Amino acid sequence: MYTWLLFIFAIVVLILIPFAPQLMRLRIRFFRWLHWNWAVNLLESHFQSWVVCFRILLFVIAAFLLYVGWTQ
């Protein structure tokens, strides 16, 4: 894989970190559309912790992509 492509993916993932709450709300809307009320209730009751976990996950993915890009 091209090194510059890994850096582009890492930058995109880093840009998505501030948009984690909006992405979680989109996920809630999608689950409502599927009529999965149990999933909606779970995400809404622990919204802040899900957002923090999602941000950490995005940061770890970006760090891994940057690491792989630099070592190649």
N, CA, C and O atoms as a CHARMM CRD file, in Angstrom:
* protein
*
  288
    1    1 MET  N      0.84400  -1.17400   0.00000 PROA 1      0.00000
    2    1 MET  CA     0.00000   0.00000   0.00000 PROA 1      0.00000
    3    1 MET  C      0.89100   1.23900   0.00000 PROA 1      0.00000
    4    1 MET  O      1.95800   1.24600   0.61400 PROA 1      0.00000
    5    2 TYR  N      0.45500   2.26000  -0.67700 PROA 2      0.00000
    6    2 TYR  CA     1.24000   3.48700  -0.74100 PROA 2      0.00000
    7    2 TYR  C      1.26500   4.18600   0.61700 PROA 2      0.00000
    8    2 TYR  O      0.26600   4.22300   1.33500 PROA 2      0.00000
    9    3 THR  N      2.42100   4.73300   0.94700 PROA 3      0.00000
   10    3 THR  CA     2.58900   5.39300   2.23800 PROA 3      0.00000
   11    3 THR  C      1.71100   6.63400   2.34400 PROA 3      0.00000
   12    3 THR  O      1.12900   6.89800   3.39600 PROA 3      0.00000
   13    4 TRP  N      1.61600   7.39300   1.26000 PROA 4      0.00000
   14    4 TRP  CA     0.83400   8.63200   1.30900 PROA 4      0.00000
   15    4 TRP  C     -0.64600   8.34700   1.52800 PROA 4      0.00000
   16    4 TRP  O     -1.36000   9.17500   2.09400 PROA 4      0.00000
   17    5 LEU  N     -1.11100   7.18100   1.08600 PROA 5      0.00000
   18    5 LEU  CA    -2.50900   6.82000   1.29200 PROA 5      0.00000
   19    5 LEU  C     -2.79500   6.56700   2.77900 PROA 5      0.00000
   20    5 LEU  O     -3.86800   6.91000   3.27500 PROA 5      0.00000
   21    6 LEU  N     -1.83400   5.96800   3.48000 PROA 6      0.00000
   22    6 LEU  CA    -1.99800   5.75600   4.92200 PROA 6      0.00000
   23    6 LEU  C     -2.07800   7.08000   5.66700 PROA 6      0.00000
   24    6 LEU  O     -2.87300   7.23300   6.59500 PROA 6      0.00000
   25    7 PHE  N     -1.24300   8.04100   5.25100 PROA 7      0.00000
   26    7 PHE  CA    -1.27500   9.35200   5.89300 PROA 7      0.00000
   27    7 PHE  C     -2.60000  10.06800   5.62300 PROA 7      0.00000
   28    7 PHE  O     -3.12800  10.74600   6.50400 PROA 7      0.00000
   29    8 ILE  N     -3.13500   9.92300   4.41700 PROA 8      0.00000
   30    8 ILE  CA    -4.42400  10.54300   4.10100 PROA 8      0.00000
   31    8 ILE  C     -5.53100   9.93300   4.95400 PROA 8      0.00000
   32    8 ILE  O     -6.37200  10.65600   5.48700 PROA 8      0.00000
   33    9 PHE  N     -5.53500   8.59600   5.08700 PROA 9      0.00000
   34    9 PHE  CA    -6.53000   7.94500   5.93900 PROA 9      0.00000
   35    9 PHE  C     -6.38400   8.39900   7.39100 PROA 9      0.00000
   36    9 PHE  O     -7.38300   8.61900   8.07500 PROA 9      0.00000
   37   10 ALA  N     -5.14800   8.53900   7.86100 PROA 10     0.00000
   38   10 ALA  CA    -4.92300   8.98500   9.24000 PROA 10     0.00000
   39   10 ALA  C     -5.44500  10.40600   9.44400 PROA 10     0.00000
   40   10 ALA  O     -6.03900  10.70400  10.48000 PROA 10     0.00000
   41   11 ILE  N     -5.23000  11.27500   8.47400 PROA 11     0.00000
   42   11 ILE  CA    -5.71800  12.65200   8.58100 PROA 11     0.00000
   43   11 ILE  C     -7.24100  12.68400   8.58400 PROA 11     0.00000
   44   11 ILE  O     -7.84700  13.43900   9.34500 PROA 11     0.00000
   45   12 VAL  N     -7.85600  11.87200   7.74000 PROA 12     0.00000
   46   12 VAL  CA    -9.32400  11.81400   7.70600 PROA 12     0.00000
   47   12 VAL  C     -9.87600  11.31900   9.04100 PROA 12     0.00000
   48   12 VAL  O    -10.87200  11.84500   9.53800 PROA 12     0.00000
   49   13 VAL  N     -9.23200  10.31500   9.61600 PROA 13     0.00000
   50   13 VAL  CA    -9.69000   9.80000  10.91200 PROA 13     0.00000
   51   13 VAL  C     -9.50700  10.85800  11.99700 PROA 13     0.00000
   52   13 VAL  O    -10.36800  11.00000  12.86500 PROA 13     0.00000
   53   14 LEU  N     -8.40600  11.59900  11.96200 PROA 14     0.00000
   54   14 LEU  CA    -8.20200  12.66700  12.94500 PROA 14     0.00000
   55   14 LEU  C     -9.22700  13.78700  12.77600 PROA 14     0.00000
   56   14 LEU  O     -9.64400  14.39800  13.75900 PROA 14     0.00000
   57   15 ILE  N     -9.63200  14.05800  11.54100 PROA 15     0.00000
   58   15 ILE  CA   -10.65500  15.07700  11.30300 PROA 15     0.00000
   59   15 ILE  C    -12.01200  14.62200  11.84200 PROA 15     0.00000
   60   15 ILE  O    -12.82000  15.45100  12.26200 PROA 15     0.00000
   61   16 LEU  N    -12.26900  13.31400  11.83400 PROA 16     0.00000
   62   16 LEU  CA   -13.55200  12.79000  12.30600 PROA 16     0.00000
   63   16 LEU  C    -13.70000  12.80900  13.82700 PROA 16     0.00000
   64   16 LEU  O    -14.81600  12.68800  14.33200 PROA 16     0.00000
   65   17 ILE  N    -12.60100  12.95700  14.56500 PROA 17     0.00000
   66   17 ILE  CA   -12.67500  12.90100  16.03500 PROA 17     0.00000
   67   17 ILE  C    -13.62500  13.95900  16.61700 PROA 17     0.00000
   68   17 ILE  O    -14.42500  13.61700  17.48800 PROA 17     0.00000
   69   18 PRO  N    -13.57800  15.22600  16.17800 PROA 18     0.00000
   70   18 PRO  CA   -14.53400  16.18900  16.75600 PROA 18     0.00000
   71   18 PRO  C    -15.99100  15.91500  16.38200 PROA 18     0.00000
   72   18 PRO  O    -16.90100  16.40900  17.04800 PROA 18     0.00000
   73   19 PHE  N    -16.21900  15.14400  15.33800 PROA 19     0.00000
   74   19 PHE  CA   -17.57900  14.86200  14.88900 PROA 19     0.00000
   75   19 PHE  C    -18.14900  13.57900  15.49800 PROA 19     0.00000
   76   19 PHE  O    -19.16000  13.06900  15.01800 PROA 19     0.00000
   77   20 ALA  N    -17.52900  13.06500  16.52500 PROA 20     0.00000
   78   20 ALA  CA   -17.99300  11.82200  17.14900 PROA 20     0.00000
   79   20 ALA  C    -19.41900  11.92900  17.69700 PROA 20     0.00000
   80   20 ALA  O    -20.19500  10.99200  17.51300 PROA 20     0.00000
   81   21 PRO  N    -19.80400  13.03000  18.36400 PROA 21     0.00000
   82   21 PRO  CA   -21.19700  13.09300  18.84200 PROA 21     0.00000
   83   21 PRO  C    -22.22500  13.05900  17.70700 PROA 21     0.00000
   84   21 PRO  O    -23.26500  12.41100  17.82600 PROA 21     0.00000
   85   22 GLN  N    -21.93000  13.75900  16.61100 PROA 22     0.00000
   86   22 GLN  CA   -22.85700  13.74300  15.48200 PROA 22     0.00000
   87   22 GLN  C    -22.94000  12.35800  14.85500 PROA 22     0.00000
   88   22 GLN  O    -24.01400  11.93000  14.43000 PROA 22     0.00000
   89   23 LEU  N    -21.81100  11.65600  14.79600 PROA 23     0.00000
   90   23 LEU  CA   -21.82100  10.30200  14.24700 PROA 23     0.00000
   91   23 LEU  C    -22.60500   9.35000  15.14500 PROA 23     0.00000
   92   23 LEU  O    -23.28200   8.44700  14.65400 PROA 23     0.00000
   93   24 MET  N    -22.51500   9.55000  16.45800 PROA 24     0.00000
   94   24 MET  CA   -23.28900   8.70700  17.36900 PROA 24     0.00000
   95   24 MET  C    -24.78300   9.00000  17.24000 PROA 24     0.00000
   96   24 MET  O    -25.60000   8.08200  17.30200 PROA 24     0.00000
   97   25 ARG  N    -25.14700  10.28100  17.06000 PROA 25     0.00000
   98   25 ARG  CA   -26.56200  10.61100  16.85900 PROA 25     0.00000
   99   25 ARG  C    -27.08300  10.02400  15.55200 PROA 25     0.00000
  100   25 ARG  O    -28.23300   9.59300  15.47300 PROA 25     0.00000
  101   26 LEU  N    -26.23100  10.00900  14.53000 PROA 26     0.00000
  102   26 LEU  CA   -26.61300   9.37600  13.26900 PROA 26     0.00000
  103   26 LEU  C    -26.83800   7.87900  13.46600 PROA 26     0.00000
  104   26 LEU  O    -27.75600   7.29700  12.89000 PROA 26     0.00000
  105   27 ARG  N    -25.99900   7.27300  14.27600 PROA 27     0.00000
  106   27 ARG  CA   -26.16300   5.85000  14.58700 PROA 27     0.00000
  107   27 ARG  C    -27.46600   5.60400  15.34000 PROA 27     0.00000
  108   27 ARG  O    -28.14600   4.61000  15.08800 PROA 27     0.00000
  109   28 ILE  N    -27.82000   6.49800  16.26000 PROA 28     0.00000
  110   28 ILE  CA   -29.08100   6.37700  16.98900 PROA 28     0.00000
  111   28 ILE  C    -30.26000   6.49600  16.02700 PROA 28     0.00000
  112   28 ILE  O    -31.22200   5.73400  16.12300 PROA 28     0.00000
  113   29 ARG  N    -30.18700   7.45800  15.09400 PROA 29     0.00000
  114   29 ARG  CA   -31.25800   7.59800  14.10500 PROA 29     0.00000
  115   29 ARG  C    -31.39900   6.35400  13.24400 PROA 29     0.00000
  116   29 ARG  O    -32.50900   5.93200  12.91900 PROA 29     0.00000
  117   30 PHE  N    -30.26600   5.77300  12.87900 PROA 30     0.00000
  118   30 PHE  CA   -30.29600   4.55500  12.06500 PROA 30     0.00000
  119   30 PHE  C    -30.94200   3.40500  12.83200 PROA 30     0.00000
  120   30 PHE  O    -31.74100   2.65800  12.26800 PROA 30     0.00000
  121   31 PHE  N    -30.60500   3.25800  14.11100 PROA 31     0.00000
  122   31 PHE  CA   -31.21500   2.20300  14.91700 PROA 31     0.00000
  123   31 PHE  C    -32.71000   2.44300  15.12400 PROA 31     0.00000
  124   31 PHE  O    -33.49200   1.49300  15.17400 PROA 31     0.00000
  125   32 ARG  N    -33.10900   3.71900  15.24300 PROA 32     0.00000
  126   32 ARG  CA   -34.54300   4.02100  15.33900 PROA 32     0.00000
  127   32 ARG  C    -35.25700   3.63200  14.05300 PROA 32     0.00000
  128   32 ARG  O    -36.37400   3.11600  14.08100 PROA 32     0.00000
  129   33 TRP  N    -34.60200   3.88400  12.92800 PROA 33     0.00000
  130   33 TRP  CA   -35.17800   3.53200  11.63600 PROA 33     0.00000
  131   33 TRP  C    -35.37600   2.02200  11.52100 PROA 33     0.00000
  132   33 TRP  O    -36.33400   1.55900  10.90100 PROA 33     0.00000
  133   34 LEU  N    -34.45200   1.25000  12.13000 PROA 34     0.00000
  134   34 LEU  CA   -34.58100  -0.20600  12.14100 PROA 34     0.00000
  135   34 LEU  C    -35.53800  -0.71200  13.22000 PROA 34     0.00000
  136   34 LEU  O    -35.80700  -1.91000  13.30800 PROA 34     0.00000
  137   35 HSD  N    -36.05900   0.22300  14.05200 PROA 35     0.00000
  138   35 HSD  CA   -36.94200  -0.10100  15.17800 PROA 35     0.00000
  139   35 HSD  C    -36.23300  -0.95800  16.22100 PROA 35     0.00000
  140   35 HSD  O    -36.84200  -1.83400  16.83600 PROA 35     0.00000
  141   36 TRP  N    -34.95200  -0.69900  16.41300 PROA 36     0.00000
  142   36 TRP  CA   -34.19200  -1.38100  17.46000 PROA 36     0.00000
  143   36 TRP  C    -34.20300  -0.49400  18.70200 PROA 36     0.00000
  144   36 TRP  O    -33.21700   0.17900  19.00300 PROA 36     0.00000
  145   37 ASN  N    -35.30000  -0.49800  19.40100 PROA 37     0.00000
  146   37 ASN  CA   -35.46500   0.39500  20.55200 PROA 37     0.00000
  147   37 ASN  C    -34.50300   0.07200  21.68000 PROA 37     0.00000
  148   37 ASN  O    -34.06800   0.97400  22.39500 PROA 37     0.00000
  149   38 TRP  N    -34.16600  -1.18100  21.85100 PROA 38     0.00000
  150   38 TRP  CA   -33.22900  -1.54400  22.91400 PROA 38     0.00000
  151   38 TRP  C    -31.85500  -0.93000  22.64500 PROA 38     0.00000
  152   38 TRP  O    -31.19000  -0.49000  23.58300 PROA 38     0.00000
  153   39 ALA  N    -31.41600  -0.89100  21.38000 PROA 39     0.00000
  154   39 ALA  CA   -30.11800  -0.29300  21.05600 PROA 39     0.00000
  155   39 ALA  C    -30.16500   1.22100  21.21500 PROA 39     0.00000
  156   39 ALA  O    -29.20400   1.83200  21.68300 PROA 39     0.00000
  157   40 VAL  N    -31.27500   1.82000  20.82900 PROA 40     0.00000
  158   40 VAL  CA   -31.43600   3.26800  20.98700 PROA 40     0.00000
  159   40 VAL  C    -31.40500   3.64100  22.46100 PROA 40     0.00000
  160   40 VAL  O    -30.74100   4.60400  22.84400 PROA 40     0.00000
  161   41 ASN  N    -32.11300   2.89100  23.28300 PROA 41     0.00000
  162   41 ASN  CA   -32.12600   3.17400  24.72600 PROA 41     0.00000
  163   41 ASN  C    -30.73600   3.01600  25.33700 PROA 41     0.00000
  164   41 ASN  O    -30.33700   3.80700  26.19100 PROA 41     0.00000
  165   42 LEU  N    -30.00800   2.00500  24.90200 PROA 42     0.00000
  166   42 LEU  CA   -28.65900   1.78800  25.42100 PROA 42     0.00000
  167   42 LEU  C    -27.72900   2.93600  25.03200 PROA 42     0.00000
  168   42 LEU  O    -26.97600   3.43300  25.86900 PROA 42     0.00000
  169   43 LEU  N    -27.77900   3.35700  23.77300 PROA 43     0.00000
  170   43 LEU  CA   -26.90400   4.44100  23.32500 PROA 43     0.00000
  171   43 LEU  C    -27.28200   5.77300  23.95800 PROA 43     0.00000
  172   43 LEU  O    -26.40400   6.56600  24.29700 PROA 43     0.00000
  173   44 GLU  N    -28.56600   6.02600  24.12100 PROA 44     0.00000
  174   44 GLU  CA   -28.98400   7.29700  24.71100 PROA 44     0.00000
  175   44 GLU  C    -28.68000   7.36800  26.20200 PROA 44     0.00000
  176   44 GLU  O    -28.34100   8.43600  26.71100 PROA 44     0.00000
  177   45 SER  N    -28.79500   6.26000  26.89800 PROA 45     0.00000
  178   45 SER  CA   -28.56600   6.30100  28.34400 PROA 45     0.00000
  179   45 SER  C    -27.08100   6.42800  28.69300 PROA 45     0.00000
  180   45 SER  O    -26.74500   6.92500  29.76800 PROA 45     0.00000
  181   46 HSD  N    -26.20800   5.99600  27.82000 PROA 46     0.00000
  182   46 HSD  CA   -24.76400   6.09100  28.06400 PROA 46     0.00000
  183   46 HSD  C    -24.08000   6.86100  26.93400 PROA 46     0.00000
  184   46 HSD  O    -23.02000   6.46300  26.45200 PROA 46     0.00000
  185   47 PHE  N    -24.69900   7.96700  26.51700 PROA 47     0.00000
  186   47 PHE  CA   -24.23500   8.69200  25.33500 PROA 47     0.00000
  187   47 PHE  C    -22.80800   9.20800  25.49400 PROA 47     0.00000
  188   47 PHE  O    -21.98700   9.02600  24.59400 PROA 47     0.00000
  189   48 GLN  N    -22.49800   9.84600  26.61600 PROA 48     0.00000
  190   48 GLN  CA   -21.16600  10.43800  26.81200 PROA 48     0.00000
  191   48 GLN  C    -20.07000   9.38600  26.79600 PROA 48     0.00000
  192   48 GLN  O    -19.01600   9.59900  26.19700 PROA 48     0.00000
  193   49 SER  N    -20.30200   8.27300  27.43500 PROA 49     0.00000
  194   49 SER  CA   -19.27100   7.23200  27.45700 PROA 49     0.00000
  195   49 SER  C    -19.07300   6.61300  26.07900 PROA 49     0.00000
  196   49 SER  O    -17.94700   6.27100  25.72100 PROA 49     0.00000
  197   50 TRP  N    -20.14700   6.46100  25.29400 PROA 50     0.00000
  198   50 TRP  CA   -20.00200   5.95000  23.93200 PROA 50     0.00000
  199   50 TRP  C    -19.21200   6.92600  23.06600 PROA 50     0.00000
  200   50 TRP  O    -18.40200   6.50500  22.24000 PROA 50     0.00000
  201   51 VAL  N    -19.44100   8.22100  23.24800 PROA 51     0.00000
  202   51 VAL  CA   -18.70600   9.22500  22.47500 PROA 51     0.00000
  203   51 VAL  C    -17.22300   9.18500  22.83600 PROA 51     0.00000
  204   51 VAL  O    -16.37000   9.25300  21.95100 PROA 51     0.00000
  205   52 VAL  N    -16.91300   9.07700  24.11100 PROA 52     0.00000
  206   52 VAL  CA   -15.51000   9.00400  24.53600 PROA 52     0.00000
  207   52 VAL  C    -14.84400   7.75000  23.97600 PROA 52     0.00000
  208   52 VAL  O    -13.71400   7.81400  23.49100 PROA 52     0.00000
  209   53 CYS  N    -15.52600   6.62200  24.03700 PROA 53     0.00000
  210   53 CYS  CA   -14.96600   5.37600  23.48100 PROA 53     0.00000
  211   53 CYS  C    -14.74900   5.48800  21.98000 PROA 53     0.00000
  212   53 CYS  O    -13.73700   5.01500  21.46200 PROA 53     0.00000
  213   54 PHE  N    -15.68800   6.10700  21.28100 PROA 54     0.00000
  214   54 PHE  CA   -15.56700   6.27300  19.83300 PROA 54     0.00000
  215   54 PHE  C    -14.39800   7.19100  19.48800 PROA 54     0.00000
  216   54 PHE  O    -13.67500   6.94200  18.52300 PROA 54     0.00000
  217   55 ARG  N    -14.20700   8.26200  20.28200 PROA 55     0.00000
  218   55 ARG  CA   -13.07500   9.16200  20.04300 PROA 55     0.00000
  219   55 ARG  C    -11.74700   8.45700  20.30100 PROA 55     0.00000
  220   55 ARG  O    -10.79000   8.63600  19.54700 PROA 55     0.00000
  221   56 ILE  N    -11.68600   7.66100  21.35600 PROA 56     0.00000
  222   56 ILE  CA   -10.46000   6.91300  21.64700 PROA 56     0.00000
  223   56 ILE  C    -10.17200   5.92500  20.53100 PROA 56     0.00000
  224   56 ILE  O     -9.02400   5.77900  20.11000 PROA 56     0.00000
  225   57 LEU  N    -11.20300   5.24900  20.05100 PROA 57     0.00000
  226   57 LEU  CA   -11.02900   4.29900  18.95300 PROA 57     0.00000
  227   57 LEU  C    -10.51500   4.99100  17.69500 PROA 57     0.00000
  228   57 LEU  O     -9.61900   4.47300  17.02800 PROA 57     0.00000
  229   58 LEU  N    -11.06800   6.15200  17.36400 PROA 58     0.00000
  230   58 LEU  CA   -10.59300   6.89000  16.19300 PROA 58     0.00000
  231   58 LEU  C     -9.14400   7.33300  16.36900 PROA 58     0.00000
  232   58 LEU  O     -8.36100   7.28400  15.42100 PROA 58     0.00000
  233   59 PHE  N     -8.78100   7.76800  17.58300 PROA 59     0.00000
  234   59 PHE  CA    -7.40900   8.18300  17.83900 PROA 59     0.00000
  235   59 PHE  C     -6.43900   7.01300  17.71400 PROA 59     0.00000
  236   59 PHE  O     -5.34800   7.17100  17.16600 PROA 59     0.00000
  237   60 VAL  N     -6.82300   5.84500  18.21400 PROA 60     0.00000
  238   60 VAL  CA    -5.96300   4.65800  18.11400 PROA 60     0.00000
  239   60 VAL  C     -5.79200   4.24600  16.65600 PROA 60     0.00000
  240   60 VAL  O     -4.69200   3.87800  16.24300 PROA 60     0.00000
  241   61 ILE  N     -6.85700   4.30200  15.87900 PROA 61     0.00000
  242   61 ILE  CA    -6.75700   3.96600  14.45300 PROA 61     0.00000
  243   61 ILE  C     -5.82300   4.93600  13.74600 PROA 61     0.00000
  244   61 ILE  O     -4.99000   4.51700  12.94200 PROA 61     0.00000
  245   62 ALA  N     -5.95100   6.23200  14.03600 PROA 62     0.00000
  246   62 ALA  CA    -5.08100   7.22400  13.40700 PROA 62     0.00000
  247   62 ALA  C     -3.62600   7.02300  13.81700 PROA 62     0.00000
  248   62 ALA  O     -2.73000   7.13000  12.98000 PROA 62     0.00000
  249   63 ALA  N     -3.38200   6.73600  15.08400 PROA 63     0.00000
  250   63 ALA  CA    -2.00700   6.50900  15.54100 PROA 63     0.00000
  251   63 ALA  C     -1.40800   5.28000  14.87400 PROA 63     0.00000
  252   63 ALA  O     -0.23900   5.29000  14.48800 PROA 63     0.00000
  253   64 PHE  N     -2.19800   4.22500  14.73700 PROA 64     0.00000
  254   64 PHE  CA    -1.71300   3.00900  14.07600 PROA 64     0.00000
  255   64 PHE  C     -1.38600   3.27800  12.60600 PROA 64     0.00000
  256   64 PHE  O     -0.35900   2.82100  12.10500 PROA 64     0.00000
  257   65 LEU  N     -2.25000   4.01200  11.92000 PROA 65     0.00000
  258   65 LEU  CA    -1.98700   4.32100  10.51100 PROA 65     0.00000
  259   65 LEU  C     -0.73600   5.18000  10.35200 PROA 65     0.00000
  260   65 LEU  O      0.05100   4.96900   9.42900 PROA 65     0.00000
  261   66 LEU  N     -0.55000   6.14400  11.24600 PROA 66     0.00000
  262   66 LEU  CA     0.66100   6.96600  11.18600 PROA 66     0.00000
  263   66 LEU  C      1.90200   6.13600  11.47000 PROA 66     0.00000
  264   66 LEU  O      2.92900   6.31400  10.81500 PROA 66     0.00000
  265   67 TYR  N      1.81700   5.23500  12.43600 PROA 67     0.00000
  266   67 TYR  CA     2.95400   4.37400  12.75800 PROA 67     0.00000
  267   67 TYR  C      3.32200   3.48700  11.57100 PROA 67     0.00000
  268   67 TYR  O      4.49600   3.37500  11.21700 PROA 67     0.00000
  269   68 VAL  N      2.33400   2.86800  10.96500 PROA 68     0.00000
  270   68 VAL  CA     2.59900   1.99700   9.81600 PROA 68     0.00000
  271   68 VAL  C      3.13900   2.81000   8.65000 PROA 68     0.00000
  272   68 VAL  O      4.02200   2.34800   7.92800 PROA 68     0.00000
  273   69 GLY  N      2.61900   4.01400   8.46100 PROA 69     0.00000
  274   69 GLY  CA     3.10700   4.86400   7.37600 PROA 69     0.00000
  275   69 GLY  C      4.54900   5.28600   7.56300 PROA 69     0.00000
  276   69 GLY  O      5.30200   5.36100   6.59100 PROA 69     0.00000
  277   70 TRP  N      4.95200   5.56500   8.80600 PROA 70     0.00000
  278   70 TRP  CA     6.33200   5.98300   9.04600 PROA 70     0.00000
  279   70 TRP  C      7.31800   4.82500   8.98700 PROA 70     0.00000
  280   70 TRP  O      8.47600   5.02200   8.61900 PROA 70     0.00000
  281   71 THR  N      6.88300   3.63300   9.33800 PROA 71     0.00000
  282   71 THR  CA     7.82000   2.50800   9.34800 PROA 71     0.00000
  283   71 THR  C      8.04500   1.91100   7.96500 PROA 71     0.00000
  284   71 THR  O      8.98600   1.14100   7.77400 PROA 71     0.00000
  285   72 GLN  N      7.20600   2.24900   7.01100 PROA 72     0.00000
  286   72 GLN  CA     7.40700   1.69800   5.66000 PROA 72     0.00000
  287   72 GLN  C      8.42000   2.50600   4.89000 PROA 72     0.00000
  288   72 GLN  O      8.71500   2.19000   3.73800 PROA 72     0.00000
